[in-house]
Amino acid sequence: MAVKERVGLVVSDKMQKTVVVAVENRAPHVKYGKTMVRTKRYKVHDEENQCRIGDRVRIQETRPLSRTKRWAVKDILSSAPQA
């Protein structure tokens, strides 16, 4: 069985060892055909607390780590510019 992976943007890093990642999915509307953007937010395990808001990350499905966490950070693809 293939392991599920997604690429998304970190939108919150306020929790310890957890980040919230928003993953965009673009698909045509069933009836009208216009491309729609749907966003799903995942709570993701970040063991070293190295992700920051704005980082682009690859996440991987894992065993349940808590009531809402089923994903873990696999790697950081690009870091957000520091202001």
Backbone bond lengths (Angstrom), bond angles and torsions (degrees), N, CA, C in turn:
res aa  C-N    CA-C-N  psi(-1)  N-CA   C-N-CA  omega(-1)  CA-C   N-CA-C  phi
1 M - - - 1.446 - - 1.528 109.34 -
2 A 1.318 116.81 134.07 1.457 121.70 -178.22 1.525 110.99 -74.65
3 V 1.317 116.14 144.20 1.464 121.92 177.71 1.524 108.26 -83.69
4 K 1.331 116.68 131.73 1.462 120.87 -179.38 1.519 110.09 -75.90
5 E 1.336 115.57 135.19 1.457 121.87 176.10 1.513 109.08 -133.56
6 R 1.328 116.44 146.38 1.456 122.79 177.56 1.524 107.98 -136.47
7 V 1.354 115.96 157.84 1.458 121.72 174.71 1.520 106.76 -120.63
8 G 1.336 116.07 130.05 1.460 119.45 -177.49 1.511 112.61 -153.16
9 L 1.322 115.12 -176.40 1.451 123.72 -176.03 1.526 109.50 -111.54
10 V 1.326 117.49 133.84 1.463 121.52 178.32 1.529 108.12 -73.91
11 V 1.335 116.83 122.97 1.460 121.17 -178.86 1.530 112.14 -110.25
12 S 1.342 118.51 -12.84 1.460 121.17 177.48 1.521 109.20 -153.71
13 D 1.356 115.04 136.61 1.467 119.96 176.54 1.525 110.99 -132.75
14 K 1.324 117.00 28.59 1.463 121.72 -173.89 1.530 113.37 -78.02
15 M 1.322 118.14 -18.66 1.462 120.95 -179.79 1.527 110.48 -89.35
16 Q 1.324 116.48 160.09 1.454 120.90 176.87 1.520 109.20 -84.51
17 K 1.329 116.34 128.37 1.467 124.11 178.51 1.527 113.22 61.74
18 T 1.338 117.30 18.38 1.462 121.23 179.22 1.522 109.28 -141.86
19 V 1.333 116.26 137.26 1.459 121.57 172.48 1.522 108.12 -127.47
20 V 1.334 115.95 157.19 1.460 121.05 175.05 1.527 106.86 -104.80
21 V 1.323 115.85 125.74 1.462 122.05 -177.32 1.522 109.17 -116.24
22 A 1.337 116.46 128.25 1.465 122.23 177.46 1.523 108.34 -97.20
23 V 1.325 116.40 124.38 1.462 122.58 -179.79 1.524 108.11 -112.93
24 E 1.344 116.09 123.77 1.468 121.25 179.10 1.519 110.30 -89.58
25 N 1.339 115.72 139.32 1.452 121.50 175.19 1.520 107.87 -127.10
26 R 1.309 117.11 121.37 1.462 121.75 179.97 1.527 108.57 -104.93
27 A 1.339 115.05 124.15 1.466 120.20 -179.14 1.520 108.36 -148.52
28 P 1.328 117.42 149.63 1.458 119.48 178.27 1.529 111.36 -71.95
29 H 1.329 115.66 146.21 1.458 121.55 175.93 1.522 108.25 -63.94
30 V 1.326 117.00 139.94 1.465 121.54 -174.69 1.524 111.68 -59.81
31 K 1.322 116.87 -45.11 1.462 120.78 -175.26 1.524 112.81 -90.86
32 Y 1.339 117.44 -44.61 1.460 120.76 -170.24 1.531 114.70 -97.78
33 G 1.313 117.75 -16.78 1.456 120.13 173.96 1.520 115.25 83.86
34 K 1.338 118.63 -9.66 1.455 120.49 179.90 1.530 109.57 -69.44
35 T 1.330 116.79 140.44 1.454 120.93 179.23 1.518 109.67 -68.84
36 M 1.330 115.62 125.63 1.454 122.09 179.00 1.520 109.37 -111.42
37 V 1.323 115.51 145.73 1.458 120.48 177.37 1.525 107.79 -107.95
38 R 1.320 115.83 118.69 1.462 121.49 176.83 1.521 107.56 -110.97
39 T 1.324 116.80 136.15 1.460 121.51 179.94 1.517 109.57 -116.18
40 K 1.322 115.53 131.54 1.468 121.16 176.40 1.522 107.33 -121.42
41 R 1.326 115.43 136.50 1.461 121.26 -178.34 1.529 109.54 -105.71
42 Y 1.321 115.75 129.10 1.462 122.04 179.22 1.523 109.34 -115.14
43 K 1.342 116.72 140.62 1.461 121.23 168.75 1.526 105.96 -87.05
44 V 1.335 115.45 126.84 1.460 121.20 -169.81 1.525 110.03 -126.62
45 H 1.322 116.51 136.25 1.464 122.50 179.08 1.525 110.11 -75.71
46 D 1.347 115.89 128.51 1.468 122.99 179.20 1.527 106.84 -129.51
47 E 1.320 116.89 90.41 1.465 122.62 -170.67 1.527 113.65 -57.43
48 E 1.339 118.48 -42.82 1.470 121.50 -175.47 1.522 113.64 -93.45
49 N 1.330 118.92 5.06 1.472 122.71 -176.78 1.527 111.68 52.06
50 Q 1.334 117.63 43.18 1.463 120.05 -176.43 1.522 113.18 -98.50
51 C 1.318 119.51 -11.64 1.461 121.84 179.17 1.519 110.52 -80.63
52 R 1.326 116.26 142.69 1.459 123.18 177.60 1.522 109.13 -125.06
53 I 1.323 117.20 161.73 1.464 121.61 179.13 1.527 108.78 -59.28
54 G 1.328 115.69 132.17 1.463 121.51 179.40 1.515 114.03 97.88
55 D 1.326 118.11 -11.76 1.472 120.94 178.26 1.528 109.92 -69.31
56 R 1.339 115.53 143.93 1.462 121.21 173.79 1.526 106.57 -97.75
57 V 1.342 117.14 122.99 1.467 120.84 -172.94 1.523 111.03 -129.46
58 R 1.337 114.66 155.27 1.467 121.62 171.50 1.526 106.07 -104.00
59 I 1.339 116.04 128.16 1.460 120.31 -179.30 1.529 109.03 -115.63
60 Q 1.332 115.01 155.29 1.459 121.06 -175.91 1.526 109.00 -132.53
61 E 1.317 116.19 138.29 1.460 120.70 178.52 1.522 109.57 -67.44
62 T 1.337 115.34 142.67 1.458 120.78 -178.36 1.532 108.86 -143.28
63 R 1.304 116.80 -178.38 1.470 120.52 177.33 1.531 108.67 -65.91
64 P 1.329 118.13 159.94 1.465 119.52 178.04 1.529 111.14 -61.00
65 L 1.342 116.07 123.53 1.459 121.73 179.99 1.523 111.69 -99.83
66 S 1.335 116.98 -22.51 1.459 122.49 175.53 1.528 106.33 -159.33
67 R 1.333 116.09 -168.83 1.465 119.12 -178.27 1.523 112.02 -62.94
68 T 1.336 117.61 -33.86 1.476 120.68 -176.00 1.519 114.08 -116.81
69 K 1.335 118.67 -9.67 1.478 120.88 -176.18 1.518 111.39 -96.78
70 R 1.347 115.42 119.32 1.466 121.72 175.39 1.528 111.31 -130.61
71 W 1.330 117.78 10.31 1.464 122.66 -176.60 1.524 109.69 -130.30
72 A 1.333 116.47 155.13 1.461 122.25 177.78 1.526 108.95 -136.01
73 V 1.330 116.61 149.33 1.462 121.69 178.10 1.521 108.35 -70.91
74 K 1.333 115.69 125.70 1.463 120.07 176.99 1.521 109.86 -90.16
75 D 1.340 117.16 -51.20 1.457 120.94 174.49 1.521 110.81 -159.43
76 I 1.335 114.95 159.02 1.464 121.65 178.18 1.518 107.18 -95.14
77 L 1.330 116.42 119.14 1.471 120.93 -176.93 1.515 111.40 -81.17
78 S 1.327 117.93 -42.02 1.459 121.47 176.71 1.516 109.04 -151.97
79 S 1.320 114.96 144.44 1.455 120.76 -178.81 1.518 110.13 -94.69
80 A 1.329 116.04 151.51 1.455 121.53 177.89 1.525 108.79 -72.85
81 P 1.331 117.83 144.23 1.474 119.76 176.91 1.529 110.36 -63.74
82 Q 1.325 116.73 136.96 1.465 121.37 -179.40 1.518 110.13 -81.21
83 A 1.336 116.49 129.75 1.463 120.12 -177.80 1.514 111.06 -99.46
